[in-house]
Amino acid sequence: MEAIKAVVRKVFPDGRYGSYALATSTEVKGTITFSLDKSVWQEDELPETGMFVLLSNLRQKKVGWRALSGRFFQPSDERQPKTKGN
């Protein structure tokens, strides 16, 4: 699946398995969870509620989606053409 733009709905700094965030997007149904561990979150700063992020490598779980890679959404992301099926 291609990278998708999502909005951070809530950040959980002290989750059971480490810090993580919950986001939603118009491109997928349900919620998207992503870890804030350096192996997933590619930024030095943590996201805040209401920020736009770019999430990729999504996997569907029973309770929603999980993103295995994420970073802040940047102006250059708006200019890149979307391609389906690549």
C-alpha distances in whole Angstrom, upper triangle without the diagonal:
4,7,9,12,14,18,19,22,23,24,25,27,29,27,28,25,25,24,21,20,19,17,16,14,15,11,11,14,16,16,14,16,15,18,20,21,21,19,16,18,18,21,25,25,24,22,25,24,23,22,18,16,12,10,7,6,7,9,11,15,18,18,15,12,12,10,11,12,13,16,18,17,19,21,20,16,18,19,16,15,12,11,9,8,8
4,6,10,13,16,18,21,23,23,25,27,29,27,29,26,26,24,21,20,19,16,15,13,14,10,12,15,17,17,14,16,16,18,20,21,21,19,16,17,17,19,23,24,23,21,23,23,22,20,16,14,10,9,6,7,8,12,14,17,21,21,17,14,14,11,12,11,12,14,16,14,16,18,16,12,14,15,12,12,9,8,8,8,8
4,7,10,13,15,18,20,20,22,24,26,25,27,24,23,22,18,17,16,14,13,11,13,10,11,15,16,15,12,14,13,16,17,19,18,17,14,14,14,16,20,20,19,17,19,20,18,16,13,10,6,5,4,7,8,12,14,17,21,20,16,13,12,9,11,9,9,10,12,10,13,15,14,10,12,14,11,12,9,10,11,12,11
4,6,10,12,15,18,18,21,23,26,24,26,24,23,21,18,15,14,11,10,8,9,7,9,12,13,13,11,13,13,16,17,19,19,18,15,15,15,17,20,20,18,16,18,17,16,14,10,8,6,5,6,10,9,13,14,17,20,19,15,12,12,10,12,11,10,11,11,9,12,14,14,10,11,14,12,12,10,12,12,14,14
4,7,10,13,16,17,20,22,25,23,26,25,23,21,17,14,13,10,9,6,8,8,10,13,14,13,11,13,13,16,17,19,20,19,16,14,15,16,19,18,17,14,15,14,12,10,7,6,5,7,9,13,12,15,17,19,21,20,16,14,14,12,14,12,10,10,9,7,10,12,13,9,10,13,12,13,12,14,15,17,17
4,7,9,12,14,17,19,22,21,23,22,21,18,15,11,10,6,5,4,8,8,9,12,11,10,8,11,11,14,15,18,19,19,15,14,15,16,19,17,15,12,12,11,9,8,6,5,6,7,10,13,12,15,16,18,20,17,14,12,12,11,14,13,10,10,10,9,12,14,16,12,13,16,16,17,15,18,18,20,20
4,6,9,11,15,17,20,19,22,22,20,17,14,10,9,5,6,6,9,11,12,13,12,10,10,11,12,15,15,18,20,20,17,15,16,16,18,16,14,10,10,8,6,6,5,6,9,10,14,17,15,18,18,19,21,18,15,14,14,13,16,15,12,12,10,10,13,15,17,15,15,19,19,20,19,21,21,24,24
4,6,7,11,13,16,16,19,19,17,14,11,7,6,4,7,9,13,14,14,15,13,10,9,9,10,12,12,16,17,19,15,13,15,15,16,14,11,7,7,5,5,6,6,7,10,11,14,17,15,18,18,19,20,17,15,14,13,13,15,14,11,11,10,11,15,17,19,17,18,21,22,23,22,24,24,26,26
4,7,10,13,16,15,18,19,17,14,11,8,6,5,7,10,13,15,15,15,12,9,10,10,12,14,14,18,20,21,18,16,19,18,19,17,13,10,8,5,6,8,10,11,14,14,17,19,17,19,18,19,19,16,14,14,14,15,17,17,15,15,14,15,18,21,23,20,21,25,25,26,24,27,26,28,29
4,7,10,12,12,15,16,14,11,9,6,5,7,10,13,17,18,17,17,14,11,11,10,11,12,12,16,18,20,17,15,18,17,18,15,12,9,8,5,8,10,12,13,15,15,18,20,18,19,19,19,20,16,15,15,15,15,17,17,15,15,15,17,20,23,25,23,24,27,27,29,27,29,29,31,31
4,6,9,9,13,13,11,8,6,4,6,9,12,16,19,21,19,20,17,13,12,10,10,10,9,13,15,17,15,13,16,15,15,13,9,8,7,7,10,11,13,13,15,15,18,20,18,20,20,19,21,17,16,16,14,14,16,16,14,14,14,17,20,23,25,23,24,28,28,30,28,30,30,31,31
4,6,6,9,10,8,6,5,6,8,11,15,18,22,23,21,21,18,14,13,10,10,9,9,12,15,17,15,14,17,16,17,14,11,11,10,10,14,15,17,16,18,17,20,21,19,20,20,19,20,17,16,16,15,15,17,17,16,17,17,20,23,26,28,26,28,31,31,33,31,33,32,33,33
4,6,10,10,7,4,6,8,11,14,18,21,25,26,24,24,21,18,16,13,12,10,8,11,14,16,15,13,16,15,15,13,10,11,11,12,16,16,18,17,19,19,21,22,21,22,23,22,23,20,20,19,17,17,18,18,16,17,17,21,23,27,29,27,29,32,32,34,32,34,34,35,34
4,7,8,6,5,8,10,13,17,20,24,27,28,26,26,23,19,18,14,14,11,11,12,15,17,16,16,19,18,18,16,13,14,15,15,19,19,21,20,22,21,23,24,23,23,23,22,22,20,20,20,18,19,19,20,19,20,21,24,27,30,32,30,32,36,35,37,35,37,36,37,36
4,5,5,5,7,9,12,15,19,22,25,26,24,23,20,17,15,12,12,10,10,11,15,16,15,15,19,19,19,18,14,15,16,16,19,20,21,20,22,20,21,21,20,20,20,18,19,16,17,17,15,16,17,18,18,19,21,24,27,31,32,30,32,35,34,36,34,35,34,35,34
4,6,8,10,12,14,18,21,24,28,28,25,25,21,18,17,14,14,11,13,13,17,17,17,17,21,22,22,21,18,19,19,20,23,23,24,23,24,22,23,22,21,20,20,18,18,16,18,18,16,18,18,20,20,22,24,27,30,34,35,32,35,38,37,38,36,37,36,36,35
4,7,9,12,14,18,21,24,27,27,24,24,21,18,16,12,12,9,11,10,14,14,14,15,18,19,20,19,17,18,19,20,23,23,24,21,22,20,20,20,19,18,19,17,18,16,17,17,14,15,15,17,18,20,22,25,28,32,33,30,33,36,34,36,34,34,34,33,33
4,7,10,13,16,20,23,27,26,25,25,22,18,16,12,11,7,8,8,11,12,12,12,16,16,16,16,13,15,16,18,21,20,21,19,20,18,20,20,19,19,20,18,20,18,18,17,15,15,14,16,16,18,20,23,26,30,30,28,31,34,33,35,33,34,33,33,32
4,7,11,14,17,20,24,24,23,23,20,16,14,11,9,6,5,7,11,12,11,11,14,14,14,13,10,11,13,14,17,17,18,16,18,16,18,19,18,19,20,19,20,18,18,17,14,14,14,14,14,15,17,20,23,26,28,26,28,31,30,32,31,32,32,32,31
4,7,10,14,17,20,21,19,19,16,13,11,7,6,4,5,8,11,12,10,9,13,13,14,13,10,10,11,12,15,14,15,13,15,13,15,16,15,16,17,16,18,15,14,13,11,11,11,12,11,13,14,17,21,24,25,23,25,28,27,29,27,29,28,29,28
4,7,10,13,17,18,16,17,14,10,8,6,6,6,7,10,13,14,11,10,13,14,15,13,9,8,9,9,11,11,12,11,13,11,14,16,14,15,16,16,17,14,13,12,10,10,12,12,10,12,13,15,19,22,23,21,23,26,25,27,25,27,27,27,27
4,7,11,14,15,13,13,10,7,6,5,7,9,10,14,16,17,14,13,16,16,18,16,13,10,10,9,11,11,12,11,13,11,14,15,13,14,14,14,15,12,10,10,9,10,13,13,12,13,14,15,19,22,24,21,22,26,25,26,24,26,25,26,26
4,7,11,12,11,11,9,6,5,6,8,11,12,16,18,18,14,13,16,16,19,17,13,11,11,9,9,9,9,9,10,9,12,14,12,14,14,15,16,13,10,10,10,10,13,13,11,12,12,13,17,19,21,18,19,22,22,23,21,23,22,24,24
4,7,9,8,8,7,5,6,9,11,14,16,19,21,21,17,16,19,19,22,20,17,14,13,11,10,11,10,10,11,10,13,15,13,14,14,15,16,13,10,10,11,11,15,15,13,14,14,14,17,19,21,18,18,21,21,21,19,21,20,22,23
4,5,6,8,8,8,8,11,13,17,18,21,22,22,18,17,19,20,23,21,19,16,16,14,12,12,10,10,10,10,12,14,12,14,14,16,17,15,12,11,12,12,16,15,13,15,14,13,16,18,19,15,15,19,18,18,16,18,17,19,20
4,6,7,9,10,11,15,17,20,22,25,26,25,22,21,23,23,26,25,22,19,19,17,14,15,12,13,13,13,14,17,14,16,15,18,19,17,14,13,15,15,19,18,17,18,17,15,18,19,20,16,16,19,18,18,15,17,16,18,20
4,7,10,11,11,14,16,20,22,24,25,24,20,20,22,23,26,25,23,20,21,19,17,16,14,13,12,11,12,14,12,14,13,16,18,17,13,12,14,13,17,16,16,17,17,15,18,19,19,16,15,18,17,16,12,14,13,15,16
4,6,8,9,12,15,18,21,23,24,23,19,20,22,23,27,25,23,20,21,19,18,18,15,14,13,12,12,13,10,11,10,13,14,13,10,8,11,12,15,16,16,18,18,17,20,22,22,18,18,21,20,19,16,16,14,16,18
4,7,9,13,16,19,22,24,26,25,21,22,24,26,29,27,24,21,22,19,18,19,17,17,16,14,15,16,12,13,10,12,12,11,8,9,12,14,17,18,18,20,21,20,23,25,25,22,22,25,23,22,19,20,18,19,21
4,7,10,13,17,20,22,24,24,20,20,23,24,27,25,22,20,19,17,17,18,16,16,16,14,15,16,12,12,10,10,10,8,6,7,11,13,16,18,17,20,20,20,23,25,26,23,23,26,25,25,22,23,21,22,23
4,7,10,13,16,19,21,20,17,17,20,21,24,22,19,16,16,14,14,15,14,13,14,12,14,15,11,12,10,10,11,8,5,6,8,10,14,15,14,17,17,18,21,24,25,21,22,26,25,25,22,23,22,23,24
4,7,10,13,15,18,17,13,14,16,18,21,19,16,14,15,14,14,14,13,11,11,9,10,11,8,9,9,10,12,9,6,4,5,7,10,11,11,14,15,15,19,22,23,19,21,24,22,23,20,21,20,21,21
4,7,10,12,15,14,11,11,15,16,19,17,14,13,14,13,15,14,14,12,12,10,11,12,9,10,10,10,12,10,8,6,5,6,9,10,10,13,15,16,20,23,24,21,23,26,24,25,23,24,23,23,23
4,7,9,11,11,7,8,11,13,15,15,12,11,13,14,15,14,13,11,11,8,10,10,9,11,12,12,15,13,11,9,6,5,7,8,7,10,13,15,18,22,22,19,22,25,23,25,22,23,23,23,23
4,5,8,8,6,7,10,12,13,13,11,11,13,15,17,16,15,13,13,11,12,13,12,13,15,15,17,15,14,12,9,8,8,8,9,11,14,16,20,23,24,21,24,27,25,27,25,26,26,26,25
4,6,8,6,5,9,9,10,10,7,9,11,14,16,14,15,12,13,12,14,15,15,16,18,18,21,19,17,15,12,11,10,10,9,10,12,15,18,22,23,21,24,26,25,27,26,27,28,28,27
4,5,6,6,9,10,10,11,10,12,15,17,20,18,18,15,16,14,15,15,16,17,20,19,22,20,19,17,14,12,10,10,10,12,14,18,20,24,24,23,26,28,27,29,28,29,29,29,27
4,5,5,6,8,8,11,10,13,16,19,21,18,18,15,15,14,15,15,17,18,21,22,25,23,22,19,16,13,11,10,10,11,14,17,19,23,23,21,25,27,25,28,27,28,28,28,26
4,6,7,10,12,14,13,15,19,21,23,20,19,16,15,13,13,13,15,16,19,19,23,22,20,17,14,11,8,8,10,11,15,18,20,24,23,21,25,27,25,27,26,26,26,26,24
4,6,9,12,13,12,13,16,18,19,17,16,13,12,10,10,10,11,13,16,17,20,19,17,14,11,8,6,5,6,9,12,15,17,21,21,19,22,24,22,24,23,23,24,23,22
4,6,8,9,8,9,13,15,17,14,13,10,10,9,11,12,13,16,18,19,22,21,19,16,12,10,8,6,5,6,9,12,15,19,19,17,20,22,21,23,22,24,24,25,23
4,7,9,10,11,15,17,18,15,14,11,10,10,11,13,15,18,21,22,26,24,22,19,15,12,11,7,6,5,8,11,13,17,16,15,19,21,19,22,22,23,24,25,22
4,5,7,9,12,16,17,13,13,11,11,12,14,16,18,21,24,25,28,26,23,21,18,15,14,11,8,6,7,11,12,16,16,16,19,21,20,23,23,25,26,27,25
4,7,10,13,16,18,15,16,14,15,16,18,20,21,24,27,27,30,28,26,23,21,18,17,14,12,10,10,14,15,18,19,19,22,24,24,27,27,29,30,31,29
4,7,9,13,15,12,13,12,14,16,18,21,22,24,26,27,29,27,25,23,20,18,17,15,12,10,9,13,14,18,19,19,21,24,24,27,27,29,31,32,30
4,7,10,12,10,12,11,13,14,17,19,20,22,24,24,26,24,22,20,17,16,16,14,11,9,9,13,15,18,20,19,21,24,24,27,26,29,30,31,29
4,7,9,7,8,8,11,12,16,18,18,21,22,23,25,22,20,18,16,14,16,13,10,9,8,10,13,16,18,17,19,22,22,25,24,27,27,29,28
4,6,6,9,10,14,15,18,21,20,23,24,24,25,22,20,19,18,17,18,17,13,12,10,12,15,18,20,19,20,24,24,27,26,29,29,31,31
4,6,9,11,14,15,19,22,20,22,23,23,24,21,19,18,18,17,19,18,15,14,12,14,16,19,22,20,21,24,25,27,26,28,29,31,31
4,7,9,13,15,18,22,20,23,23,24,25,22,19,19,19,18,20,19,15,14,12,12,15,16,19,18,18,21,22,24,23,26,27,29,29
4,6,10,12,16,19,19,22,23,24,25,22,20,18,18,16,18,16,12,11,8,8,11,13,16,14,15,19,20,22,21,24,25,27,27
4,7,10,13,17,16,20,21,22,24,22,19,17,16,14,16,14,11,9,6,6,9,11,13,11,12,15,16,18,17,20,21,24,23
4,6,10,13,13,17,18,20,23,20,17,15,14,11,13,10,7,6,4,4,8,11,13,10,12,15,15,17,16,19,20,22,21
4,7,11,11,15,17,19,22,20,17,14,13,10,11,8,6,5,6,5,8,11,12,9,11,14,13,15,13,15,16,18,17
4,7,7,11,13,16,19,17,14,11,9,6,8,6,4,7,9,9,12,15,15,12,14,17,15,16,14,16,16,17,16
4,5,9,12,15,18,18,14,11,9,6,6,5,6,9,12,12,14,17,16,13,16,18,15,16,14,14,14,14,13
4,7,10,13,17,17,14,10,8,6,5,6,9,12,15,15,18,21,20,17,19,21,18,18,16,15,15,14,13
4,7,10,13,13,10,6,5,4,6,8,10,13,16,16,19,22,21,18,20,22,20,20,17,17,15,15,15
4,6,10,11,9,6,5,6,8,11,13,17,19,20,23,26,25,22,24,26,23,23,20,19,17,16,17
4,7,8,6,4,6,9,11,14,16,19,22,22,25,28,27,24,25,28,25,25,21,21,19,18,19
4,5,5,6,7,10,12,16,17,21,23,24,28,30,30,27,28,31,29,28,25,25,22,22,23
4,6,8,10,14,16,19,21,24,26,27,30,33,33,30,31,34,32,31,28,27,25,24,26
4,7,9,13,16,18,19,22,24,25,28,31,32,28,29,32,31,31,27,28,25,25,27
4,7,10,13,16,16,19,21,21,25,28,28,25,26,29,27,27,24,24,22,22,23
4,7,10,12,13,16,18,19,22,25,25,22,23,26,24,24,21,21,19,19,20
4,6,9,11,14,16,18,21,24,24,21,23,26,24,24,21,22,20,20,20
4,6,7,11,13,14,18,21,21,18,20,22,20,21,19,19,18,18,18
4,7,11,14,16,19,22,21,19,21,23,21,22,20,20,20,19,18
4,7,11,12,15,19,18,15,18,20,18,20,18,19,19,19,17
4,7,9,12,16,16,13,16,18,17,19,17,19,20,20,19
4,6,9,13,13,11,14,17,16,18,18,20,21,22,20
4,6,10,11,10,12,15,15,18,18,20,22,24,22
4,7,8,7,9,12,12,15,15,18,19,22,20
4,5,5,7,10,11,14,15,18,20,23,21
4,5,6,7,10,13,15,18,21,23,22
4,5,5,7,10,13,16,19,21,19
4,5,6,9,10,13,16,18,17
4,6,8,10,13,16,19,18
4,6,9,12,16,19,18
4,6,9,13,15,14
4,6,10,13,12
4,7,10,10
4,7,6
4,6
4
